[in-house]
Amino acid sequence: MNVALIGITGRVGTRVAEELLQRGHTVTGIARNPERVEAEQGLAVVKGDASDPSSLAPLLAGHDAVISAGRFVSMDAAKLIDAVERAGVPRLLVVGGAGSLEVAPGKALIDTPEFPHAYKPEASAGRVFLDVLRAQPKDSPLNWTFLSPSALFEPGERTGKFRIGADGLLVDANGKSWISMEDFAIALVDELEKNQHPRARFTVGY
């Protein structure tokens, strides 16, 4: 597939790009500072701003899907959706956050006393982003998917072994909720290829 990747210079974005390229997909990386990305076969990098739909749309046109791996505090969901729709791209996959996952029915992780205060602005913006996606009209042509990682989300190993969940936070036998960025990238590109969670959020963890 021909994929536009917003946020390619970030920790998650670089790993998603690597996974896409390994599987033979063509990637257009969109970054505010494209000079930070090294040239690679199958990869083109262009300068773009996810907060400006009028200038972003032409960069997205002609792609099979858009993957957004940018920070939520610096993005506007409605503007990004507008740009994707203007470009005529049928799919939008979003690197989500864990804060909006439920730890009990109706109770999100971000609303627990233990949730780190420093992460709240980004997690709150991520929950708003998800709400905007869920509010899209049923007749909208956009097929979106929002993939939330587990609570601990750091660089690590690419094992290919993980579990898939829906809206609940996944924890292992010891009560730990975690996923490597490398395995998250596998799950995201799997979703790109298989389209198993259309217009839905899902999560991945060990």
Salt bridges, closest charged atoms under 4 A:
GLU19 OE2 - ARG23 NE 2.87
GLU19 OE2 - ARG158 NH2 2.85
ASP49 OD1 - ARG32 NH2 3.27
ASP82 OD2 - ARG86 NH2 3.08
ASP111 OD2 - ARG127 NH1 3.05
GLU122 OE1 - ARG71 NH2 3.89
GLU154 OE1 - ARG11 NH1 3.13
ASP167 OD1 - ARG134 NH2 2.93
ASP167 OD1 - ARG201 NE 2.67
GLU182 OE2 - ARG15 NE 2.71
ASP190 OD1 - ARG23 NH1 2.78
GLU191 OE1 - HIS197 ND1 2.81
GLU193 OE1 - ARG23 NH1 2.88
GLU193 OE2 - HIS25 NE2 2.72
